[in-house]
Amino acid sequence: MSKTYFSEDHEYVKVDGGIATVGISDYAQKALGDVVYVELPKVGAKLAKGGQAGVVESVKSASEVYSPVTGEVTEVNAALSADPAIVNSDPMGAAWFYKIKLADEGELAGLKDESSYSEYIKGL
C-alpha cells in the first residue's frame, strides 16, 4: 500500500516500496493557474533532497520544482510534454512528474502527511 507525503514547497511523494512518485499538489496547481509547460528531470539523474528537479510554467508564472527526496530518477511522465494541462485536471494522479528510487527512506520523516499538509496550507 502506498503512502503520500507532502513538502512545504507543495510537491507530493507517493511511496510504494522503495520507489516514490513525485508531482505537485492540488494546492500548487491551483496557485499556478493554467499550466502550459513542464520540464522534467532526465531518467538516471541523481537528485538531492531540496535540489531542483524541474520547472512548471503557467500563463501566470514559472516555478521551480524541487525534489522532496534524494535518489535516482527511474521514470518520467512523457504525457506531460504533450499535454501539460493534465497538471490542472489530475495533479495527484495522471499528472505525476517522475519516479525516483529512494536513497534514504528516513528523509520521509521530514515531510508532512495529508492531515498536516492540509493544516499547513490553511495558514497560507
N, C-alpha and C positions, 0 to 999 in steps of 0.2 A: 504494500500500500504506500502511495506517495504522500509526502507531507510538504506543505507550502510555507515558505518563509518570505519575508519582505525586508528590503533595505530602506534606510531613511532617504535614499535617492530614488525611491519608487520603482526599483526593479523587484521582480519576484523570482524565487528559486523553488522549483518543484523537484524534490529529491525522490528518486526511485532507485534503490540500491546505491551504487557509487556514482551514478550519473545524475546531474542536475540539469533541468531545462530552465532557461533564463529568458525573461521578457520584461516588458514594462507593465505596471499595474493599471487597472481601470482608471484610478485617480490620475495617473500620469497622462494617459491618452486623452482624458477629458481636458486637462490643463493645456495640452499641446494644441488641441483642435484637429483639423483635418490633416492627417499625415500624408505627405506626398513623396517621401523618400526615406529609405532605411539603409544605412551602411552597416554591414555585419563583419565580424572578425573572420579570418580565414581558418579553415579546418586545419588542425595541427598547431594553431597559435597557442602559446602558453600565456595565460592571463593571470595577473596578480590581483588579489582582492583589492578593490578600490581603484584599479587601473582602468583606463579607457578601453572599452570593448567595441564601441561603435558609435553611430550618430543617428538620431531621428530628426527629420526635418518636417515641419508642418507649414501651413500657409502663414502661421503667426511667427514661428521661430525655429531655431535649430537647437537641439540639446544633445549633449554627450550622454552615452550610455556607459555606466561603469559596471565592472564585473563585481558582483556581491561575494564571490568566492574565488579561490585560487585553483587553477587546474589547466587542463589541455582541452581545447575545443575539438569535439568529435564529430559534430554535425552542425550545419546552419540551415535556416529555413529559407530556401531559394524562392518560395512562393512570395515572400515579401518584396523581392526585387521586381517581380512582375506586377504585384498588386499591393502596394504599401498601405492602402486603405483598410486592409484586414486588421491592422492595429486598432482602428477605431471600432470595428464591428465585433471583434472577438479577441481582445488583448490578452486574456488569460487562457485562451485555448489555441485556436488555429494560428494566432499571430506570435507564437514563441519565436525568439530570435536565434538562440543557439543552445546546443547541449555541450556540457563540459564534464570531463572526468574529474571528480573532486580530488584534490591533492591532500586536503585536510578537513575531514568532516567536523572537526572541532570548531571550525570557523562558523558553522551554522548557529552555534550558541550566541553569537553576536548579532544575529538577525532577529526580526520580530515575527511572532506567529500572527495569524489572521486577526485575532481579537486585539492584540497590542498595536498592530498596524492601523486598525480601524480607529482606535483611540488616538493614535498619533496624528492621523490626517484630519480628525475633527478639530484639532488645535491649530491647523494651518490656515 
